[in-house]
Amino acid sequence: MATPAEREAMGRAVVASTAALGAPNPNPCVGAVVLDRDGAVAGEGVTSPVGGPHAEINALQAAGARAVGGTVVVTLEPCRHTGRTGACTAAILAAGVRRVVYALPDPLATAGGGAEELRRAGLEVEEGVLAEEAAAVLGPWRAGAGGVRPHLTWKYAATLDGRTAAADGTSQWITGTAARRDVHRERFASDAVIVGIGTVLADDPQLTVRDWPASRQPLRVVVDSDARTPLDARVLDASAATLVATAAGADPGRRDGLRQAGTEVVELPRHAGQVDLVALCTLLRQREVFVAVLEGGATLAASFVVAGLVDRVLAYLAPSLLGAGSPAVGDLGIKTLADAVQLRVDEVTLCGSDVRVAAHLAVGSD
Ligand SMILES: NC(=O)c1ccc[n+]([C@@H]2O[C@H](COP(=O)([O-])OP(=O)(O)OC[C@H]3O[C@@H](n4cnc5c(N)ncnc54)[C@H](OP(=O)(O)O)[C@@H]3O)[C@@H](O)[C@H]2O)c1
């Protein structure tokens, strides 16, 4: 049973990891606190950017000799494998701590099992402390890392009557600066930002993290069956890596043109005449895209929803009405209310003068 000091330390570790979310991607953003043998905070750390130490190591370094006989409190089960860095379990054993308290198990087959290893070495280990709070930070990463495709958030900005562009095609900017800044935070938390070719042709977005302190840029992904992305599109600029996902049979000349411009182009199977989104998501997951955000437009969003590839919906709703214009999502093939896609709302907040709604797709008895 975790002590009040350990629970408080876990709360502190969650807060620290929340502030760092996005920086260590594709590694999980973990927070750790080391308590000394009297239960006082001796060190704190979060996961460093890729290739750097994990949270436990940073916290142990900060604690120094005070870790001996103490407790490591950490939001994710300590890893037991040597990957880009050494195993955290080895560092914990070397530091002479007595007890380890963590919130959530590591879903990766290679890294998981650390708790068992520590128990076998004689340490007291407790799982599940503030698991719900830790999942607010680590939930999407755990879903992507433990699954066969990335955790996917579909984000859109719309008027209160659900229009994402006006009848004349104008769509910038529907929401205010606070909402746009929040979108950049969301991008930073992701490994990839995905859009359809329709959005690239209509808006020429750059899709980088700009309005948020960014130590890395997510991969930009354009879903473009026939390699129609213009060579001067801003999404192809040098500010971040871009992947253009085309479908079998796309014009080889256009593909080569994109490659010569320095863009990675992949050829995926066609499904109903367009890019097979399951194949795309499988490919992204293989490339350690664990968390992705889909930024439209309506046509691509509909395909992702119909294919069952959306986990979370993030809507920014502006207090305005358009009456006509593009809907947030295209035809889902639903004819009657009973068949509506069901969501569960997680959060409703004000973002400047806009309303931010975060919801997840209901599964089973959810
Ligand atoms: N307010 C917002 O949040 C927001 C966000 C984004 C966009 N928008 C607006 O939305 C509009 C663009 O949306 P859009 O619906 O026309 O285009 P889109 O959804 O961005 O792109 C659709 C295109 O993606 C390609 N695609 C490839 N594989 C696909 C698949 N499996 N399923 C569906 N599409 C696939 C298709 O063209 P190919 O088959 O030729 O590849 C398709 O026409 C613009 O007006 C933009 O301003 C608004």
The ligand as an ORCA input file, in Angstrom:
! r2SCAN-3c Opt
* xyz 0 1
  N     -11.358     23.461    -40.098
  C     -10.599     22.364    -40.064
  O     -10.344     21.794    -39.011
  C     -10.083     21.836    -41.348
  C      -9.024     20.929    -41.310
  C      -8.569     20.417    -42.515
  C      -9.184     20.797    -43.701
  N     -10.187     21.700    -43.682
  C     -10.846     22.087    -44.930
  O     -11.288     20.909    -45.562
  C     -11.193     21.061    -46.970
  C     -10.428     19.893    -47.536
  O     -11.073     18.709    -47.203
  P     -11.383     17.617    -48.292
  O     -12.405     16.722    -47.688
  O     -11.692     18.268    -49.573
  O      -9.997     16.905    -48.484
  P      -9.110     15.971    -47.537
  O      -9.987     15.162    -46.651
  O      -8.045     16.773    -46.935
  O      -8.446     15.045    -48.630
  C      -9.265     14.135    -49.323
  C      -8.454     13.434    -50.366
  O      -7.510     12.546    -49.758
  C      -7.214     11.545    -50.701
  N      -7.267     10.226    -50.100
  C      -6.329      9.275    -50.294
  N      -6.693      8.157    -49.677
  C      -7.878      8.394    -49.094
  C      -8.764      7.587    -48.348
  N      -8.481      6.323    -48.035
  N      -9.925      8.118    -47.959
  C     -10.228      9.397    -48.230
  N      -9.430     10.220    -48.944
  C      -8.256      9.706    -49.377
  C      -8.276     11.608    -51.783
  O      -7.691     12.125    -52.956
  P      -6.779     11.152    -53.843
  O      -7.513      9.855    -53.943
  O      -6.602     11.850    -55.107
  O      -5.520     11.004    -53.117
  C      -9.286     12.567    -51.247
  O      -9.944     13.309    -52.235
  C     -10.527     22.380    -47.207
  O     -11.509     23.330    -47.507
  C      -9.901     22.712    -45.897
  O      -9.829     24.101    -45.701
  C     -10.645     22.213    -42.529
*
